[in-house]
Structure formats: structure tokens, C-alpha cells
Amino acid sequence: MPYITRIAWRLALDYPGMENDIFFVAEERGKIIGILGLKDFGEFLEMRAVGVLEEYRQIGSGRRLVAEALKSLEGRPVYLLTTIPRFYEPLGFKKIDKVPPALKKDPDWCAGCQREKCTAMLYLA
């Protein structure tokens, strides 16, 4: 978890309580280069803190990381709030208008993001 937290902080993806979530990692030669968090809400999951270190981008690491995480799910829906929906659409996520009330973010969560670019998405296995 310390390496995951460090990468999350470096990519400005860290959030309070992240140590309680499930994380997947992408590795390159034994080094963690990418992270993906899943918060479990029981009936559904929320994908959070998805990122790859800049020097390892554009080689498919992020897509492979998301695809592998989605394979491990047990048929539960996965929600996502993102500013880059075009990245997730080819992986099976669809844009949606509403999210469950549990996913509403407080203003501190979205600090620094352009809210008008935030897109809610859903993946159904």
C-alpha cells in the first residue's frame, strides 16, 4: 500500500480512506507503474484513482490494467466519474445521466477538476 499511496499522491489521485479500498497495480520489470482502486458499496463498485506514471503512458498499460480489473469482478456494476470518457468507452463503459446517491462527491473531492467535463459512466459485466 505505501507504493500505491505514493503513486496516487504523485498523480494527484489520492483521497482519504483509500487504504480501505481494493487496488490493482500495473507492473513493469517489478516496479509498480500504475494503480486502479475499487471502492466496494456492496451492490456495486466505484472505480477510482486510475492512473499510470507519465513515463509509462501510451504503451497500453492503463487499458490492460482496467481490462484485468474488470475481468475479476463478479458481475457487479462498476460506476466511474471521469474527465476522459473516450479512454473508458472502448473498455465497455457507457455514459449515464445518474449515479447512486452514495457516489455524490463533496466539493473537496472535485477540487481542481473541471466539473463540466466530469462524465458519469457505468460498466455492466
C-alpha positions as CSV (number, residue, x, y, z in Angstrom):
1,M,0.0,0.0,0.0
2,P,2.8,2.5,0.6
3,Y,3.8,2.3,-3.1
4,I,0.2,2.7,-4.2
5,T,-0.3,5.7,-2.0
6,R,2.9,7.3,-3.3
7,I,1.8,6.9,-6.9
8,A,-1.6,8.2,-6.1
9,W,-0.1,11.2,-4.5
10,R,2.3,11.8,-7.4
11,L,-0.6,11.6,-9.9
12,A,-3.0,13.7,-7.6
13,L,-5.3,10.7,-7.3
14,D,-5.0,10.2,-3.5
15,Y,-8.1,10.5,-1.4
16,P,-9.0,9.9,2.3
17,G,-9.7,6.3,3.1
18,M,-8.0,4.9,0.1
19,E,-6.2,2.3,2.2
20,N,-9.6,0.7,2.8
21,D,-10.3,0.1,-0.9
22,I,-9.2,-2.7,-3.3
23,F,-6.3,-1.9,-5.5
24,F,-4.9,-3.4,-8.7
25,V,-1.5,-2.5,-10.0
26,A,0.3,-2.5,-13.3
27,E,4.0,-3.5,-13.1
28,E,6.9,-3.1,-15.4
29,R,10.0,-5.2,-14.5
30,G,8.9,-5.5,-10.9
31,K,8.1,-1.8,-10.5
32,I,4.6,-0.5,-9.9
33,I,3.8,1.9,-12.7
34,G,0.0,2.2,-12.5
35,I,-2.8,1.9,-10.0
36,L,-6.6,1.3,-10.0
37,G,-8.8,1.5,-7.0
38,L,-12.2,-0.1,-6.4
39,K,-14.5,1.1,-3.6
40,D,-17.0,-1.6,-2.6
41,F,-20.5,-0.4,-2.0
42,G,-22.0,-3.9,-1.7
43,E,-24.4,-3.9,-4.7
44,F,-21.9,-2.0,-6.9
45,L,-18.3,-0.8,-7.1
46,E,-16.8,2.5,-7.9
47,M,-13.6,2.7,-9.9
48,R,-11.3,5.4,-8.6
49,A,-7.7,6.6,-8.7
50,V,-6.9,5.1,-12.1
51,G,-3.5,6.3,-13.3
52,V,-0.2,5.3,-14.9
53,L,3.1,7.1,-14.3
54,E,3.8,9.5,-17.1
55,E,6.9,7.8,-18.4
56,Y,4.8,4.6,-18.9
57,R,1.9,6.1,-20.7
58,Q,0.9,5.4,-24.4
59,I,2.1,1.8,-24.3
60,G,-1.3,0.3,-23.2
61,S,-0.6,-0.2,-19.5
62,G,-3.7,1.7,-18.4
63,R,-6.0,-0.2,-20.8
64,R,-4.6,-3.5,-19.7
65,L,-4.9,-2.5,-16.0
66,V,-8.6,-1.6,-16.4
67,A,-9.4,-4.7,-18.5
68,E,-7.8,-7.0,-16.0
69,A,-9.6,-5.4,-13.1
70,L,-12.9,-5.7,-14.9
71,K,-12.3,-9.4,-15.5
72,S,-12.0,-10.1,-11.8
73,L,-15.5,-8.7,-11.0
74,E,-18.3,-10.9,-10.0
75,G,-21.0,-9.4,-12.3
76,R,-21.5,-6.3,-10.2
77,P,-21.9,-3.0,-11.9
78,V,-19.0,-0.6,-11.8
79,Y,-19.5,3.2,-11.7
80,L,-16.9,5.7,-12.7
81,L,-16.7,9.5,-12.7
82,T,-14.1,10.7,-15.2
83,T,-13.0,13.6,-17.4
84,I,-11.7,11.2,-20.1
85,P,-14.7,9.1,-21.1
86,R,-13.1,8.3,-24.5
87,F,-10.5,6.2,-22.7
88,Y,-13.1,4.1,-21.0
89,E,-15.7,3.7,-23.8
90,P,-13.7,1.1,-25.7
91,L,-13.4,-0.9,-22.5
92,G,-17.2,-1.3,-22.2
93,F,-18.2,1.7,-20.1
94,K,-21.3,3.6,-21.1
95,K,-22.1,7.2,-20.3
96,I,-25.0,7.7,-17.9
97,D,-27.0,10.6,-16.5
98,K,-27.5,9.5,-12.9
99,V,-25.3,7.8,-10.3
100,P,-26.4,6.2,-7.0
101,P,-26.7,8.8,-4.2
102,A,-23.7,7.1,-2.4
103,L,-21.4,8.4,-5.3
104,K,-22.2,12.1,-4.9
105,K,-18.9,13.8,-4.3
106,D,-18.4,16.7,-1.9
107,P,-16.7,19.8,-3.2
108,D,-13.3,18.9,-1.7
109,W,-13.3,15.6,-3.7
110,C,-13.6,17.5,-7.0
111,A,-11.2,20.4,-6.2
112,G,-9.0,21.1,-9.2
113,C,-11.3,19.3,-11.6
114,Q,-13.4,20.9,-14.3
115,R,-16.9,19.8,-13.2
116,E,-18.4,20.5,-16.6
117,K,-16.1,17.8,-18.1
118,C,-17.0,15.2,-15.4
119,T,-18.8,12.3,-17.0
120,A,-20.6,9.5,-15.1
121,M,-20.1,6.1,-16.6
122,L,-21.3,2.5,-15.9
123,Y,-19.8,-0.9,-16.8
124,L,-22.1,-3.9,-16.7
125,A,-20.3,-7.3,-16.8
